[in-house]
Amino acid sequence: MTAIMRKLNCWEFKGCGREPGGKEAERFGVCPAAGSRSMHGINGGINGGRVCWLVAGTYGKSRASFAECVAVESLSSCYECDFHLQVLQEEGYLKESLTLSLLTVKP
């Protein structure tokens, strides 16, 4: 029998601790993706947790050293993000061959 994998939100995948009640939420504030209720349920996520690249004001390397993602001001950087690519593949937006080529091709 195949185990069903639970879809992760960005803060679970990246381990940034900026979700409500997270280890870094008090120090750095709750990430806008974790608090974006208008995006709740999109791609099966909690709030904006599976569409973080669409949430204005998300934090990343340019704002906090503990997160691996980049600020949404440079949306193009999201195209190289391992979480972004995983969500696109899990949701069927990318075929596996395209995902592999995106992961291996570096400018």
BATISE-164820 format. One record per residue (C-alpha): residue in three letters; x, y, z. Coordinates in Angstrom, 3 decimals. Example, Ala and Ser with C-alpha at 12.3 -4.5 7.8 and 13.67 -1.06 7.14 Angstrom:
! residues 2
res:ALA, px:12.300, py:-4.500, pz:7.800
res:SER, px:13.670, py:-1.060, pz:7.140
//
This chain:
! residues 107
res:MET, px:0.000, py:0.000, pz:0.000
res:THR, px:1.345, py:3.448, pz:-0.927
res:ALA, px:1.554, py:6.092, pz:1.788
res:ILE, px:-0.172, py:9.377, pz:1.041
res:MET, px:2.182, py:12.314, pz:1.475
res:ARG, px:0.766, py:15.381, pz:3.188
res:LYS, px:1.238, py:18.604, pz:1.258
res:LEU, px:3.651, py:20.886, pz:3.094
res:ASN, px:3.342, py:24.631, pz:3.526
res:CYS, px:6.380, py:26.806, pz:2.814
res:TRP, px:7.253, py:27.306, pz:6.505
res:GLU, px:7.205, py:23.532, pz:7.056
res:PHE, px:9.342, py:22.867, pz:3.987
res:LYS, px:11.844, py:25.668, pz:4.670
res:GLY, px:11.778, py:25.484, pz:8.477
res:CYS, px:11.864, py:29.269, pz:8.873
res:GLY, px:9.762, py:29.282, pz:12.066
res:ARG, px:7.694, py:32.306, pz:10.976
res:GLU, px:4.283, py:30.608, pz:11.077
res:PRO, px:1.872, py:31.655, pz:13.878
res:GLY, px:3.389, py:30.295, pz:17.090
res:GLY, px:6.651, py:29.417, pz:15.303
res:LYS, px:10.072, py:29.679, pz:16.938
res:GLU, px:10.951, py:32.897, pz:15.061
res:ALA, px:7.475, py:34.496, pz:14.849
res:GLU, px:7.899, py:36.671, pz:17.932
res:ARG, px:11.375, py:37.823, pz:16.967
res:PHE, px:10.765, py:38.488, pz:13.244
res:GLY, px:6.977, py:38.523, pz:13.015
res:VAL, px:4.625, py:36.112, pz:11.306
res:CYS, px:5.415, py:35.761, pz:7.615
res:PRO, px:2.739, py:37.303, pz:5.386
res:ALA, px:2.299, py:33.960, pz:3.580
res:ALA, px:1.418, py:32.249, pz:6.862
res:GLY, px:-1.132, py:34.919, pz:7.681
res:SER, px:-2.664, py:35.435, pz:4.223
res:ARG, px:-6.156, py:34.077, pz:4.859
res:SER, px:-7.423, py:35.198, pz:1.454
res:MET, px:-5.304, py:32.432, pz:-0.110
res:HIS, px:-6.346, py:29.677, pz:2.299
res:GLY, px:-6.834, py:26.365, pz:0.550
res:ILE, px:-5.089, py:27.228, pz:-2.703
res:ASN, px:-3.015, py:24.198, pz:-3.722
res:GLY, px:-4.198, py:22.542, pz:-0.489
res:GLY, px:-2.271, py:24.925, pz:1.741
res:ILE, px:-2.953, py:26.744, pz:4.963
res:ASN, px:-3.406, py:30.452, pz:4.250
res:GLY, px:-0.707, py:31.381, pz:1.672
res:GLY, px:1.535, py:28.449, pz:2.573
res:ARG, px:1.473, py:26.852, pz:-0.875
res:VAL, px:1.454, py:30.069, pz:-2.900
res:CYS, px:4.074, py:32.046, pz:-0.964
res:TRP, px:5.516, py:33.443, pz:-4.205
res:LEU, px:2.240, py:35.321, pz:-4.756
res:VAL, px:2.066, py:36.955, pz:-1.317
res:ALA, px:3.376, py:40.519, pz:-1.127
res:GLY, px:5.949, py:41.098, pz:1.597
res:THR, px:7.164, py:37.547, pz:2.114
res:TYR, px:10.596, py:37.397, pz:3.679
res:GLY, px:13.727, py:35.610, pz:2.592
res:LYS, px:17.498, py:35.912, pz:2.276
res:SER, px:17.296, py:39.618, pz:1.570
res:ARG, px:15.517, py:40.202, pz:4.901
res:ALA, px:16.364, py:37.357, pz:7.276
res:SER, px:19.299, py:34.981, pz:7.175
res:PHE, px:17.405, py:31.925, pz:8.485
res:ALA, px:15.044, py:31.615, pz:5.505
res:GLU, px:16.143, py:30.108, pz:2.223
res:CYS, px:13.571, py:31.864, pz:0.056
res:VAL, px:13.849, py:35.336, pz:-1.434
res:ALA, px:11.580, py:38.344, pz:-1.111
res:VAL, px:8.623, py:38.503, pz:-3.464
res:GLU, px:9.985, py:41.745, pz:-4.932
res:SER, px:12.161, py:39.475, pz:-7.081
res:LEU, px:9.564, py:37.005, pz:-8.250
res:SER, px:11.995, py:35.615, pz:-10.810
res:SER, px:14.034, py:34.129, pz:-7.952
res:CYS, px:11.027, py:31.993, pz:-7.015
res:TYR, px:11.481, py:30.088, pz:-10.262
res:GLU, px:14.671, py:28.569, pz:-8.813
res:CYS, px:13.139, py:27.778, pz:-5.416
res:ASP, px:12.941, py:24.079, pz:-4.603
res:PHE, px:9.647, py:24.535, pz:-2.739
res:HIS, px:8.055, py:26.476, pz:-5.606
res:LEU, px:9.044, py:23.785, pz:-8.096
res:GLN, px:7.788, py:21.033, pz:-5.782
res:VAL, px:4.367, py:22.678, pz:-5.456
res:LEU, px:4.097, py:23.190, pz:-9.202
res:GLN, px:4.931, py:19.547, pz:-9.799
res:GLU, px:2.637, py:18.224, pz:-7.032
res:GLU, px:-0.261, py:20.261, pz:-8.385
res:GLY, px:0.342, py:19.074, pz:-11.953
res:TYR, px:1.403, py:22.434, pz:-13.364
res:LEU, px:4.740, py:21.013, pz:-14.501
res:LYS, px:5.570, py:17.723, pz:-16.071
res:GLU, px:8.414, py:15.827, pz:-14.421
res:SER, px:10.768, py:16.276, pz:-17.388
res:LEU, px:10.333, py:20.062, pz:-17.319
res:THR, px:10.846, py:20.160, pz:-13.547
res:LEU, px:14.079, py:18.185, pz:-13.828
res:SER, px:15.376, py:20.511, pz:-16.526
res:LEU, px:14.520, py:23.586, pz:-14.418
res:LEU, px:16.372, py:22.118, pz:-11.462
res:THR, px:19.497, py:21.265, pz:-13.432
res:VAL, px:19.853, py:24.270, pz:-15.743
res:LYS, px:21.584, py:27.227, pz:-14.092
res:PRO, px:22.212, py:30.525, pz:-15.906
//
